[in-house]
Amino acid sequence: MTLTTKQKQYLKGLAHHLSPVVMLGGNGLTEGVLAEIDNALDHHELIKVKIAGADREMKQLIIDAIVRETKATAVQTIGHILVLYRQSEEKKISLPKATKSV
């Protein structure tokens, strides 16, 4: 799913008060962590994930793997916090409409 700038801004505002629901530790990205992220996205649609102890390149590889495996959209990355969005069937979050520029 591709989000417009307006939609990303809206989701950033919603995510501001959220706490990370999944934290990656020393074991890195495991099947269990991916399953937990997937479950959290199903339940909440918009989540924060804390990626601790990784250098910049490793962190980007982890983010790319999470996005690829969960089919979510990375909304924002600030420091070690990743904000993810994936629309569920119930559509709990109503995004602003995408507008076409002329």
Secondary structure as UniProt FT lines:
FT   HELIX           5..15
FT   TURN            16..17
FT   STRAND          22..24
FT   TURN            26..27
FT   HELIX           31..44
FT   STRAND          46..51
FT   HELIX           56..70
FT   STRAND          73..78
FT   TURN            79..80
FT   STRAND          81..85
FT   TURN            89..90
//
